[in-house]
């Protein structure tokens, strides 16, 4: 008789597991996840409380943190000042070079030489690139620069898509 009770109890448990097994598994996983999250939140709160109480008890700790922050700010400001000084120096050099070029152009104009600006600083590199380049032909293109991908040069008519949405029937 006792074996019959355990067998019926076991079959009931197996029936419940076979019918609701996935639901039980997912609910156990959800409960585990929630407990982990709650545990993490509680630990972070207790950690913040201990830090706050230590800071209230030790003003020297607050002073050391403040001094460290001030030192870091001072160091970053010095780096920024050094970068700004380098930039200003570079700008002065560029302005000085432009001034020298203008003076040279003015002197050349006064002497009767060419008064155009010298745009090429390395004439030997330009001559090598000119010899490698193909000469352009003077023929005019038949299409007149039409490119269907850009939509330029297509004439006066242009296609525009209609409005989106329902038509406004009359």
Phi, psi and omega per residue, in radians:
X1 nan -0.698 -3.132
X2 -1.178 -0.621 3.098
X3 -1.130 -0.605 3.134
X4 -1.168 -0.686 3.119
X5 -1.144 -0.763 -3.136
X6 -1.194 -0.612 3.126
X7 -1.178 -0.739 3.123
X8 -1.212 -0.636 3.090
X9 -1.150 -0.698 3.118
X10 -1.173 -0.701 3.121
X11 -1.186 -0.589 3.087
X12 -1.158 -0.754 3.126
X13 -1.102 -0.766 3.125
X14 -1.130 -0.665 3.091
X15 -1.111 -0.758 3.133
X16 -1.124 -0.785 3.125
X17 -1.117 -0.705 -3.134
X18 -1.199 -0.530 -3.101
X19 -1.522 -0.710 -3.056
X20 -2.059 0.359 -3.058
X21 -1.066 -0.815 -3.123
X22 -1.155 -0.683 3.117
X23 -1.100 -0.717 3.127
X24 -1.140 -0.752 3.141
X25 -1.082 -0.851 -3.131
X26 -1.154 -0.630 3.117
X27 -1.202 -0.628 3.079
X28 -1.124 -0.709 3.103
X29 -1.124 -0.743 3.131
X30 -1.114 -0.738 3.120
X31 -1.111 -0.740 3.118
X32 -1.072 -0.776 3.128
X33 -1.086 -0.780 3.134
X34 -1.099 -0.724 3.116
X35 -1.106 -0.672 3.117
X36 -1.134 -0.747 3.127
X37 -1.112 -0.778 -3.140
X38 -1.118 -0.711 3.117
X39 -1.088 -0.738 3.113
X40 -1.106 -0.738 3.133
X41 -1.126 -0.753 -3.139
X42 -1.137 -0.680 3.129
X43 -1.165 -0.710 3.133
X44 -1.152 -0.641 3.104
X45 -1.147 -0.764 -3.141
X46 -1.154 -0.619 3.117
X47 -1.152 -0.727 3.112
X48 -1.133 -0.669 3.134
X49 -1.139 -0.725 -3.141
X50 -1.168 -0.664 3.104
X51 -1.147 -0.729 -3.141
X52 -1.130 -0.701 3.140
X53 -1.212 -0.641 3.087
X54 -1.145 -0.703 -3.132
X55 -1.154 -0.619 3.122
X56 -1.237 -0.560 -3.118
X57 -1.398 -0.513 -3.072
X58 -2.100 1.698 3.079
X59 -1.189 -0.410 3.126
X60 -1.157 -0.566 3.092
X61 -1.119 -0.720 3.106
X62 -1.113 -0.748 -3.135
X63 -1.110 -0.721 3.137
X64 -1.126 -0.719 3.110
X65 -1.108 -0.759 -3.140
X66 -1.109 -0.743 3.118
X67 -1.139 -0.664 3.106
X68 -1.128 -0.719 3.107
X69 -1.142 -0.718 3.111
X70 -1.113 -0.712 3.124
X71 -1.124 -0.718 3.119
X72 -1.133 -0.722 3.102
X73 -1.110 -0.735 3.139
X74 -1.105 -0.728 3.140
X75 -1.127 -0.759 3.123
X76 -1.137 -0.649 3.123
X77 -1.149 -0.676 3.094
X78 -1.114 -0.718 3.107
X79 -1.097 -0.729 3.125
X80 -1.132 -0.715 3.108
X81 -1.107 -0.695 3.126
X82 -1.133 -0.732 3.109
X83 -1.125 -0.685 3.129
X84 -1.156 -0.677 3.112
X85 -1.130 -0.731 3.095
X86 -1.078 -0.737 -3.138
X87 -1.114 -0.774 3.124
X88 -1.087 -0.699 3.120
X89 -1.103 -0.738 3.127
X90 -1.131 -0.707 3.116
X91 -1.123 -0.690 3.105
X92 -1.102 -0.711 3.119
X93 -1.103 -0.722 3.129
X94 -1.131 -0.753 3.125
X95 -1.132 -0.684 3.114
X96 -1.122 -0.711 3.112
X97 -1.120 -0.742 3.106
X98 -1.115 -0.699 3.131
X99 -1.109 -0.750 3.118
X100 -1.088 -0.701 3.125
X101 -1.129 -0.703 3.115
X102 -1.134 -0.722 3.123
X103 -1.113 -0.749 3.135
X104 -1.116 -0.714 3.110
X105 -1.125 -0.685 3.131
X106 -1.147 -0.751 3.124
X107 -1.129 -0.717 3.104
X108 -1.099 -0.668 3.126
X109 -1.175 -0.671 3.133
X110 -1.162 -0.586 -3.139
X111 -1.421 -0.158 3.124
X112 1.621 0.109 3.094
X113 -1.394 -3.089 3.136
X114 -1.084 2.322 -3.126
X115 -1.762 0.143 3.082
X116 -1.297 2.647 3.107
X117 -1.228 2.528 3.045
X118 -1.515 1.900 -3.123
X119 -1.567 -0.446 -3.125
X120 -1.736 2.135 3.126
X121 -1.593 -0.326 -3.129
X122 -2.155 1.474 -3.067
X123 -1.183 -0.478 -3.118
X124 -1.203 -0.587 3.114
X125 -1.264 -0.561 3.132
X126 -1.236 -0.655 -3.134
X127 -1.146 -0.598 3.116
X128 -1.227 -0.589 3.126
X129 -1.323 -0.529 3.137
X130 -1.206 -0.630 -3.126
X131 -1.244 -0.507 -3.122
X132 -1.408 -0.422 -3.091
X133 -1.353 2.583 3.121
X134 -1.429 2.459 3.075
X135 -1.256 2.480 -3.131
X136 -1.406 2.508 3.087
X137 -1.500 2.694 -3.108
X138 -1.530 0.113 -3.139
X139 -1.221 2.491 3.120
X140 -1.548 2.406 3.136
X141 -1.213 2.502 -3.126
X142 -1.260 -0.534 -3.056
X143 -1.485 -0.333 3.115
X144 1.281 0.568 3.076
X145 1.375 0.394 3.141
X146 -1.308 2.261 3.062
X147 -2.303 1.977 -3.072
X148 -1.172 -0.331 -3.137
X149 -1.354 -0.506 -3.123
X150 -1.634 -0.394 -3.128
X151 1.460 0.103 -3.141
X152 -1.524 2.688 2.993
X153 1.182 0.396 -3.085
X154 -1.570 0.042 -3.113
X155 1.685 -2.825 -3.025
X156 -1.505 -0.436 -3.097
X157 -1.612 2.412 3.101
X158 -2.456 2.473 -3.114
X159 -1.547 2.354 3.075
X160 -2.186 2.428 3.129
X161 -1.224 2.679 3.132
X162 -1.246 2.997 3.132
X163 -1.203 2.604 3.057
X164 -1.471 2.681 3.064
X165 1.875 -3.127 -3.095
X166 -1.222 2.613 3.122
X167 -1.267 2.707 -3.072
X168 -1.723 0.727 -3.045
X169 -0.524 2.557 -3.062
X170 -1.622 nan nan
